[in-house]
Amino acid sequence: MRKLASRRYRSSELAAVVGSRIEAFRRERGWTRAQLATQLEVDRKWLEDYERGLKLPPTYSLYQLAGAFGVSVGALLDERPAEPPVVAERLLSILRQFERLPATDREELTLFLERLLATVAMLRGR
């Protein structure tokens, strides 16, 4: 488990961190502000103010944004993320379908994928 930073942030500093994370997640997905604003059903100016660090989003908005990006709220608040987010929209769509499957189907599919990855690794000499 990563140790959290103990430094306190001023509101403006936290707004800048959150804004840069929002922009990074949006750009990684290849979305424009207008596209994300439409998806969230908010005004583009609202989103622009958050990305620029002019305002700190309220908790509800953080949950909306995290849901749109498929990440945790913590990922929006973390100045130095532990690992990069999943950015492949197609893969996210597949994972959402996977999560809707019955538990037995998920287990069988997981075993299949593990075997497939092991086979690919073996064929590539890893």
Secondary structure as GFF3:
##gff-version 3
##sequence-region A 1 126
A	DSSP	alpha_helix	11	28	.	.	.	ID=ss1
A	DSSP	alpha_helix	33	40	.	.	.	ID=ss2
A	DSSP	alpha_helix	44	51	.	.	.	ID=ss3
A	DSSP	alpha_helix	59	69	.	.	.	ID=ss4
A	DSSP	alpha_helix	73	77	.	.	.	ID=ss5
A	DSSP	alpha_helix	89	99	.	.	.	ID=ss6
A	DSSP	alpha_helix	103	123	.	.	.	ID=ss7
###
